[in-house]
Amino acid sequence: MSTTNMAASSNYWEDLRKQARQLENELDLKLVSFSKLCTSYSSSNRDQRTRSDSVGSSHDNMLVAMTTELEQLLTNLTAVNDKMAEYTNTPGASSHNAALMHTLQRHRDILQDYTHEFHKTKSNFFSLREREDLLGSVHRDIESYKSGSGVNNRRTELFLKEHEHLRSSDRLIDNAISIAMATKENITFQRGMLKSIQTRVTTLANRFPAINNLVQKINLRKRRDSLILGGVIGVCTILLLLYTFH
């Protein structure tokens, strides 16, 4: 009977892990699609929204649906993690508690990263949309003034040219932000992968002290690569801003 209970308990834990991995994979794909949709909304559809409200409404509906789906996936993954935490406290799991807690902590870290990434992407999108709505309102006021008064003097032309220049600069800045967000997403994903690998390597290093030197070299290499990548991104951003405003 004890053997049967242990087998059932082990199967329950494996089922929870399988559910967690499946939800994590779905979240990873959905977050990438959500980020791309936000970037597309802020960069390529601005002019279309000024011409047709239906395009903006379609994007809004897609974003609302994807936001709801992501929130549901995060809720489901949180529930699975809670069940795994409850399982680690059962008497039958005490003999393997260290390994179970290590696995549970890894899934919690992944959930925390996905939750943070979702809320940050959503917050960035709402900030961009508010700014674009303001620019769109200014543009509509200008068009209304042109059609209502019929005045097309030199001052109005200069003002419109300056406005178009500002819109062009804003598009370049949006593109730079989109590139930075995409780079950040890629780095975040790689960080999660490296974190998992580092945990395994650290475990091996604790078992085999001869690997410690190799782990230290890898850490130094990773810090150097991070500094180089940060420097390159900073220089490219500064050059782009200098080119935009000069």
Buried (B, 14 or more C-beta within 10 A) or exposed (E): EEEEEEEEBEEBBEEBBEBBEEBBEBBBEBBBBBBBBBBEBBBEBBEEBBEEEEBBEBBEEBBEEBBEBBEEBBEBBBEBBEBBBEBBEEEBBEEBEEEBBEBBEBBBBBBEBBBEBBEBBBEBBEEBBEEBEEBBEEBEEBEEEEEEEEEEEEEBEEEBEEBEEEBEEBBBBBBBBBBEBBBBBEBBBEBBEBEEEBBEBEEEBEEEEEBEEEBEEBEEEEEEEEEEEEEEBEEBBEEBBEEBEE
